[in-house]
Amino acid sequence: MSLLLFADDIVLVAEKMLEVVYKYSTKFRFRFNREKSNVMIFGKKRGEPKFYLGESELKVIQEYKYLGVVLDENFSWKTHLRKILDKARKRTRALCGMGIREGVSVKAVLRGWEVLVRPILEYGAEIWGEKKWKEGENLQIELGRRLLGVSKMTTKQVIQGELGLGKISSRRIILRLRFWNKIIKMKKDRLVYKIYKQRREEFIKGEKKDKKNWCYWTWKHLKDLHLEHIWEKEKFEKRTNFDNLVKKALRRKDEEEWREEMEKKRKLRLYRRIKTRLVLEDYIVELDRGKRRQLTMLRGGTNYLRIERGRWLGEREEDRVCNVCLCQEVEDEKHFLLACPMYVGERAEMFARIREECELEYVESMDEEWQLNILIGIGWRGREREIRDIVIDYIRKANEIRNKYTR
Ligand SMILES: [Zn+2]
């Protein structure tokens, strides 16, 4: 048996508890496993107190695993986070290996992530979830990168965008708020409920400033989602599904933040024009690995074109001109798809096929923004798949020509 001693002001009480527990044990003749009995002190230590269980002194330990959560003296969660990250990494590797080698569908791998890996990253998140945790976030991006088969240079926001991935930190907020919703509905005599009520009172008395109070983050998250009134009243209309309300609000927040991050990245100038919603792209699910990779690279801007390669070499943007046609035009995705005269025949064929097979008459006379969106962006009403196949054909043929000139 182990005793958890919360807060430094109950040491005396705890010592008495040890005595009581020991007497109880002798009376009913069961023995403690002394090797396994430990004491842990949370918060500031005052000197080096000693604890006894009967005659034997108890060892003071620095960490303690309780219900699968590793607690440490300062509630830093470092050990806990390291342990769950390690476990989640191993599972991610196994999942990717299985998914990619055996041709399991993208949806199945994403589902595998949701049910086999993500719960590990979220273990106990109701309590520690407000921590910033880059490593956890990065693991999800790493899975996405491997799933899409794109390079390390591929921008995070593109991986997030193509797969429609929300932030891991948002998931933790959902878990915390769900837990909060459970607590406020508990019977009044439950210990958890009583502790919550007391902490809430203290939190309000302290003018809602104490970040170490569990209530702070619950209140703060709800406030950020414009749901502070729910925290205040601890009630909502009967028909409201609280979980869904929170989920939707967080989805919007994830999408907004994702868009803001994209604005900061010059490289995503094309991507943010053709991709505006944080949802899984159909082409990712429908195409085979090789083809979808081509499309991701062209859409996301991490590719073989000079606009990107030149960036890696530190060339000025206006100097990154096309080496294939020698027109002195910057070789970007637009140039490759719509302008480079070296692929004029292939392009004419592409547009002719779109006209005929997809009944899209005026595609060639539309402005470039529209054309780009039809070709590699939102597509065209109900004809997305056909257009996609035609464009992929164009990319393949144009690349064959390009390779001859750039080698
Ligand atoms: Zn060119």
Residues whose N, C-alpha, C, O or C-beta is under 5 A from the ligand:
A	BS01	ZN	C322 V324 C325 C340 P341
